Amino acid sequence: MEYLPLEQGLMSYHELEVLQRQLNKAINAEDSSGEVLEIGAWKGQSTLALAKYSKVITIDPFVEGTFNDFTRNVNASTYKENVELYKMTSDEYFSSHSPKLKFAFIDGSHVHPHPYKDIRNVWGRLNANGIMVVDDVNLPDVMKGIENNGLKDIMSVDWERMKLGILAKATH
Ligand SMILES: C[S@@+](CC[C@H](N)C(=O)[O-])C[C@H]1O[C@@H](n2cnc3c(N)ncnc32)[C@H](O)[C@@H]1O
């Protein structure tokens, strides 16, 4: 099965394909050093879409009680060996870890100041060809996080089809 059923995730299949395309760009870039990181796993659909192509570090305190669904879905997947979970908030994670990154998907708390902090923590750790994808850029606090990091001008969004913002370090 290419993706988990839609009710196990919050993204459309089109968005998952876009996410995978951006990940593969980062994997095949001249500088492909560093890790692949996700903030916000929920039931694991986006996590497993990334894990098909790479080891992925995913961070989630499971505030919505989806830990058991996440665990069941990951354990049933062919790609489970590629998933490394940190069951904590992104602030807790970055207070004790500082990985270099090639790719990150930000889809954790959508309430200010969390998007701002997640974007800042990720952007500073991306390699020269790194790519950051931010979900729900239609939400005011997420857009504020992009703007307050000075990144709005380099973000590309296909507003008609989705709400994923794509930000590539090389264009900055
Ligand atoms: C929109 S859902 C993620 C959906 C998932 N990416 C998908 O597409 O299936 C948001 C997730 O962020 C998590 N979350 C909430 N606050 C967080 C925080 N401070 N740090 C990391 N994750 C957080 C929630 O527990 C929830 O599972």
The ligand as a Tripos MOL2 file, in Angstrom:
@<TRIPOS>MOLECULE
LIG
   27    29     1     0     0
SMALL
NO_CHARGES

@<TRIPOS>ATOM
      1 C1         -1.6810   18.1270   12.3410 C.3       1 LIG1
      2 S1         -1.1080   16.8520   13.3760 S.3       1 LIG1
      3 C2          0.1770   16.1140   12.4190 C.3       1 LIG1
      4 C3         -0.3460   15.3740   11.2390 C.3       1 LIG1
      5 C4          0.6450   14.4910   10.5120 C.3       1 LIG1
      6 N1          1.8030   15.2510   10.0710 N.3       1 LIG1
      7 C5         -0.0270   13.8530    9.2910 C.2       1 LIG1
      8 O1          0.0290   14.4610    8.2230 O.co2     1 LIG1
      9 O2         -0.6150   12.7920    9.4230 O.co2     1 LIG1
     10 C6         -0.2630   17.7730   14.5830 C.3       1 LIG1
     11 C7          0.5260   16.9520   15.5950 C.3       1 LIG1
     12 O3          1.3800   17.8610   16.2970 O.3       1 LIG1
     13 C8          1.5420   17.3980   17.5920 C.3       1 LIG1
     14 N2          2.0200   18.4700   18.4680 N.ar      1 LIG1
     15 C9          1.2790   19.3340   19.2110 C.ar      1 LIG1
     16 N3          2.0880   20.1480   19.9100 N.ar      1 LIG1
     17 C10         3.3650   19.8020   19.5800 C.ar      1 LIG1
     18 C11         4.6540   20.2640   19.9870 C.ar      1 LIG1
     19 N4          4.7890   21.2820   20.8540 N.pl3     1 LIG1
     20 N5          5.7510   19.6730   19.4540 N.ar      1 LIG1
     21 C12         5.6270   18.6440   18.5620 C.ar      1 LIG1
     22 N6          4.4270   18.1700   18.1520 N.ar      1 LIG1
     23 C13         3.3270   18.7360   18.6550 C.ar      1 LIG1
     24 C14         0.1810   16.8380   17.9850 C.3       1 LIG1
     25 O4          0.3100   15.8960   19.0400 O.3       1 LIG1
     26 C15        -0.3260   16.2550   16.6630 C.3       1 LIG1
     27 O5         -0.1140   14.8590   16.6100 O.3       1 LIG1
@<TRIPOS>BOND
     1     1     2 1
     2     2     3 1
     3     2    10 1
     4     3     4 1
     5     4     5 1
     6     5     6 1
     7     5     7 1
     8     7     8 2
     9     7     9 1
    10    10    11 1
    11    11    12 1
    12    11    26 1
    13    12    13 1
    14    13    14 1
    15    13    24 1
    16    14    15 ar
    17    14    23 ar
    18    15    16 ar
    19    16    17 ar
    20    17    18 ar
    21    17    23 ar
    22    18    19 1
    23    18    20 ar
    24    20    21 ar
    25    21    22 ar
    26    22    23 ar
    27    24    25 1
    28    24    26 1
    29    26    27 1
@<TRIPOS>SUBSTRUCTURE
     1 LIG1         1 GROUP 0 **** ****
